[in-house]
Amino acid sequence: MYFPYLRGRQYELLALRELLNANLLSSKIVPIIEPVKVASTILSTINAFNEKQHEFIIIRTPKVGSFVSDGKKEKYNVTYKKITESLLSDNVCAGLFIEERTYKSVDRLVERGIPKNKMAAFCFESDKIELLLHLFSDSAPKYNVIPYSPAFRLVRNGKRVMIEDKFKKKPRNTDYLASEDEFFSNDHLYFADEGYAGFSDYSIVGGEYLDSGFAPYAVAIHIVYFDDNKNLRIHHFVSDTNDDISDPANKFYEALSKLVKWNKKQNLNTKAIKTFLEMYESQTYPGLGVVKKLSIMHHIELMGNYLDEVYK
């Protein structure tokens, strides 16, 4: 199973919702959502998953963004309450980062009727393993999301999910010109043999969280694909006129032209790739948020198709 780790930014949530509504989100895909703000988009996304009864994990102790502080503000009271209520659905798994204060979080969730076997433990530091084992000594979490490391071999209670940031983020989009095509991951080939129930990464966004964006000098489109040995690689399509931040629409068309030419040989046909091809024909510029949304959609649909084929 594949567990794409996404923050609750609008374009990431829309990527999931569009795949779900188009029936293109495989049952072997269990998204992890770390909410970053209280907003109608996160509520509508949760409701969409609940209506389809599609499993997902939502981080109940987010470390980035303003979700926790938003929940304490009066203007968000109604939306926050609706979000909290929507998370009681059977298809929702409560994600918790393992740290000292997690004791209180676990107790609160149990009091609200969420058993430990409907929780996912996120433990990224080896010195927290003992705490993880103690927290769930009486009942195993459904998932343990952990790094692929010998130090975590003791974590055996619950299904293990390996997580690693596969996206080699560059300081500037122009830097991708030096490595336009590179290896991305082969976890999908070996996770089961290594005793894991699934694998996780941060898709084409990367694990680093930035609260605000900026106008880039270059536009880059990141597309993953399988090579002849079924390794997952990533190709970066970068614009050419990158001296200043002007005319992002033209920069997008330059990058998109490279993608279209490249795909004539690759023949990728996910919903997102088809949308990119339509944009090329109509010469429309959707904005950089939509570009990132489509790249995420492509990655998740591609992995879902692979898992559905291999693990029938």
DAUR-V94306 format. One record per helix or strand. SS is the DSSP state (alpha for helix, beta for strand). FROM is the first residue (numbers start at 1). LEN is the number of residues. Records with the same first field share a line. If there is no record, write none. Layout:
# DAUR-V94306
SS->FROM-LEN  FROM-LEN
This chain:
# DAUR-V94306
beta->2-6  29-1  32-3  56-4  92-6  119-5  143-4  159-5  181-5  198-4  220-7  232-7
alpha->10-12  40-13  67-4  74-13  102-10  116-3  126-10  150-3  173-7  187-4  248-19  271-12  288-23
